[in-house]
Each structure stands twice: as C-alpha cells, then as structure tokens.
Amino acid sequence: MKLLNKRYKIQKVFGQGGMGRVYLAEDIQTQEMVAVKECIVHGKDPEQTIRRIQREYFFLTKLEHPNLVKALDIFCWRNNYYLVMECIAGITLSQFIREKPNSIDFTKQLEIAKQLCSVVAAINQQGVIHRDLKPSNIILQGDNLTPRLLDLGIAKSINRELATITNMESIVGTPSYMSPEQIDHRLKVEKNTDVFCLGVVLYQFFSWLPQSPFYAGSAIATLDKIVHLELPPLFSDTSDIQYLRVSGMISLALRKSCEDRLDSADTMLEMLRGSAEIDGEQTKDEPVVAKNYMGVIVALIVFVISFGLYHYFYQVYPTVQHNKLYEAQYKKAIIYEEQKDFAKAIEEYTKLLEMKSSSHVYKKIGDCYLESRNYARAIENWQSALSLETNLAMKEDLEIATEVAFFVIYKDSQKTSYNDIQKARKLFDQAIDYGTQKKYGESLALLQEVVSLYPKAIDTYYAKAQLHYRLRQYKQAIISIKNFIQLKPQDDRNAYGLQGLCYFSLARYTQALSYYNKAIEANPDRAENYNNRGYLYATLGQYEKALVDCHKAIYIDSAQQQFHNSLAFIYNNLGFYERATQEVEISLKINPNNAIAYLHKAVSNYQLGKRNKALEYFQRAAKSMSHSELQKRYKVHKNSKLNDSNERMWRFFPRSEVDGYSEKNFER
C-alpha cells in the first residue's frame, strides 16, 4: 500500500475533491483511521494556492467547532500538499434525505438546522466564506445525527461555468446550491453568500426534496431558476407560528440580492432559536419562575401569540397567496408561449408585471414581440429588462438582442439608390482585399461604410463577423452574425459554427456547445465543426468525446493542421505522449512554422523526460507567441494527466519577450 509522508498508509480512495483525491488512510503512529485530502497546486499563482491550503488548515485547527471536521496534520509530499482530517463515519445529508425521507420529526430537523447555522456562523466570523455548502458536504454522525461540515471549501478552484457543464453530477451538486452572485463571477461574493447557499440546503431538508429546489434537469435551466425563480414559502398551509418562523427565515435567506438577504448565519441561528422558544420548552438550567410573575408571563405569551397570528394573517398569508397566484400565472403564460400564441402570452406576462416588476418577465415579453415581428415593442421591453437586470452575462445577451432588433428596423426603413449600391459593391471588394492583407481594422471600417450605404448587403455582415472574431471583439461578432441570419436565415449553417467559436472565446461553454451541435446538425460534412466541438470537450476534460469528434474531423479532411494539433492536445492530456508526438509530426509536415504544433511537441517531450528537446521546441514556439499567450492556449482540466506537473512545466519553460503573435501560427 502507498505510504504518504512515511506515516499515512492509503487504504482506498474516498472520492474526487475539488483539487484532487480524498483518501481513507491509517495513521501508523496512532493506529487510527484518517481522511487525507490531496491538494494539487496549480494555476497562475501557485504561491497563493499554497497560502489558501495553509489557511484552511489554520482555520480548521483554530475553530474547533463541534460541527466542523477536525484537522490533524498538513504536509507537503512530492510538490503536492495534503490535509489530514479526522475520519467521520455516518451518512451524508443528501443520502439521508433521499433514502430516509420523513424519518425524523420537525423538532429534530430544527435541532440539526441550528447546528448547521452555528458552524457556518463560526466560519464566517473568521472572515471565511465557504462558497460550497451543499448536502453532500454534510455528514450526519451517530444515532443522534450530529451534522459535521466536511471542509471549509476555501481551497477549491472556482471556474463556474466549466464546473457547471462538465458532468451531470456537478450540475446536480454545486451549481444547484450556488447564490446568484456566484453564477456571475463579476459580481462581488459577500459574506451572506453562505446565507443563500445554506437557505437552499435547509429548504431542501425541511421539504424532503431529493434534489435542490432549483434543480431543473439542465445546467442552463438550473442557473436560470437560481437567478429568477422565487421559491414558494415552505409551510404555507399551517397557522403554527413555529413552522411559519422557520419558513419566513428561509425565505429571507433566499433573497436574490445580497442587500435584501439576511446579513449572516448568526441571524439565521437567532431566528431558529426564537422558533424553538415558541414551543414553550424550557431548558434544564432555567430557574423556576416565581408565582407572582406568572400573570406577567401569561400576558406576554398571549401578546406574542396574538402578534404572531396578526403577522400571519395580515402579512405572511397574503404573501403566500400572492406567490401561489404568481406561479400559476407564470405557468399559464409559458403554456401560451410554447403554443406560439404570442398575443395571449404577452397578455399573461403583462399581468405578472402588475404583480411584481421582473427583468425576466420583461425579457419574456420582448421575446414574444420578437416572434411576432414587432421589433419596436421587443426593444422597449428588453430595455426595461436591462434596467432591472443585475446578472452581467444576461445583460450582455439582452444588449445583443436589442442591437439585432434595431438593425432589422433600420434596414427596413432605409431606401437605397442604384448609385449607392454600386458604390457599396466597390467598397466591399476593397474591404476584402484589406482583409486578405491582414489589415483588419481598415477592412472593418470599409465594411461599415458598405452597411451605411446599403443595409441589406448580406455578405457584408458575415465578413464583419469574421473580422470582429479575428480582432477578438466577440460580442460584436455575435451581433453581426445574427444580423446576417436576419437577412439570410436559410444560410445560417456556417454562422452557427462561428457563433460557437465566439461563445467559446468568451468562456460561455454552454452556449458554445449548443451552437456547435446546431452547426453539425445543419452541416454534418463540415470537418471544422467536429474539430471545434472536440476541442471544447477537451477543454472540459471530456476526452473520450473529444477524441471521437477530432478523429471524425480528420476522417473528413486530414489536410487541416489544426485538427492534428487538437488531437495532440488531447493525447497529451491523456498521458499518451508518444501518440501526441506522432500527431505533431503530421501537423508540421503541413506547416513547419506553426507555433502551437511546437508547443504540443515541447509538452510531450517534457513529460517524457526529454528536457533539452522540450526546451528547443518551446523556444521555436516562443518566436511567434509570448510565454503567457502559449500558456493561455494550454488550459489543463482537473481530469488531465498533466495536472501533477503542469505548474512545474511552465516554470521550466523560459519567459519570452514576444508581444504579439503571428496570425497564421495561432491556429490550435
């Protein structure tokens, strides 16, 4: 058996964590079983990663909370860090909910919930945001079902969208419990981010749902529900104040905006304690109340109950009924939209706005007007949505849709003379010449003149999209593609592939995959589409799918260098370095000056221990591209065999001073 740090004898692998494996091991010094968490150090700033790992150990030892797993040791072995923690026997909360629903009463649930709020509050008080609270991170220990939080989560790598679509387990897990601000990494993650995540866990626990209440079957639908769906109150069909207090607390924890949400897990705990006290229970340590105070106590109890009933019937109950009506109204509108009865759908969505202003509903109304070809009203509603929307990715999509609708109105309103058309044609030819000479800025300026003269010049928009893409102006490229499709919808099969490339470059992998799939469906004989989708799969660590697609691309057209480069990238990530080298040799026969091919060859040779050769090939690649550009082009997924040595490899490769890059050598 493998022995780590001359002390921990590995028994088996528990599972795969965010930064490496988690092992069950025997401590040969104490003869006790422990959990050893592997923390592979990689990324742009390894020193920062190491500090985060050390900080996790520091807090685990400092906190000593009864509901937090204890840290026992930390060590570095073969350039990787390991956290040693106590081994907890029990059942995860996610398993308990699925396998033993309704097996404990509300009072026991309340006890567990208070302990969870207590441990999260203790973590937050140390300035740590957990970020990854979920039922599978909580173990219920012993007959008393004491909850234990497995780790702090601060050493996890957070690449949100990649984690979202890598596999279905990830979708059911972490993203289903994310806060709205975690979905868009450009928004600040506040301390009460954990309040939202814990609120989701408690909502699922008290309602005995087998999955997160936001789970919707697919990644994009799940994230959409987190951002837009207001969950109905937990206990709406009861007048029991104790249940209503818990329901109200969770509703406040699940507010979408950090400013509107409960400020801390401490506040959640206090509200739960207040709920328990309503039951009239006394703790053993409480003194017996003197008889002469009993009248006052009874009066206070009557007042509290009266106030609670008033609060329920005049505040909570109307809110519950309002949410039920809202949900029913929303479902009604969706049905009309799916039936393509857009007039009825708009009517029902408008009723929703009378109940509550929502960017999502404005967007839906705009979409219906678009389908009805009422572009002005579509723009009007999308702009209303923009004024309310806080998610930056969704704002970007609304801006793109608005630009395209403006274009449709503009092109239909313009009258073009014969002379304008002739002039536009000459400018278009001149722009294409500039593009051939790689004068992309000049070419783009001329194409804009063409559009001004003749808004219906179809091919101009596709040419503009290609130039924007080369200039890395991906949002503008998407707008130009959509304008092209508006003018020539029957010829959108190539446009799908270019849209996929743009979304891939924006790291919006869900949309990229969707457009690659459409491109392949529309044009199954186009090799480039398979290669692009294969490279996306490789970026996500789904190497089997990647191999199938890239081999298909080569089967269709074996003379394209980038297809062999893609295969070399996949084989390097799988650890088949000799096979990767073979693909590079084929690639270099097609073009002996390709920087990316030399980069793949450098990586293969480094992993095979041929350091001098690796250095030679890397220096050839670095003649055209800088060290940072080359590294950016070699994103390594956590499933990759390169993970263990990736950071050391990039430290080995020397820095180059090349500022730009050669476009012809930039193909992957």
Secondary structure by P-SEA (a helix, b strand, c coil): cccccccbbbcccccccccbbbbbcccccccbbbbbbbbbbbcccaaaaaaaaaaaaaaaaaaccccbbbbccccccccbbbbbbcccccccaaaaaacccccccaaaaaaaaaaaaaaaaaaaaaccccccccccccccccccbbbbbccccccccccccccccccaaaaacccccccccccccccccccaaaaaaaaaaaaaaaacccccccccccaaaaaaaaacccccccccccccaaaaaaaaaaaaaaccccccccccaaaaaaaaaaaaaaacccccccccccccaaaaaaaaaaaaaaaaaaaaaccaaaaaaaaaaaaaaaaaaaaaaaacaaaaaaaaaaaaaaacccaaaaaaaaaaaaaacaaaaaaaaaaaaaaccccaaaaaaaaaaaaaaaaaaaaaaccccaaaaaaaaaaaaaaaaaaaacaaaaaaaaaaaaaaacccccaaaaaaaaaaaaacaaaaaaaaaaaaaaaccccaaaaaaaaaaaaaaacaaaaaaaaaaaaaaaccccaaaaaaaaaaaaaacaaaaaaaaaaaaaaaccccaaaaaaaaaaaaaacaaaaaaaaaaaaaaaccccaaaaaaaaaaaaaacaaaaaaaaaaaaaccccaaaaaaaccccccccccccaaaaaaabbbbcccccccccccc
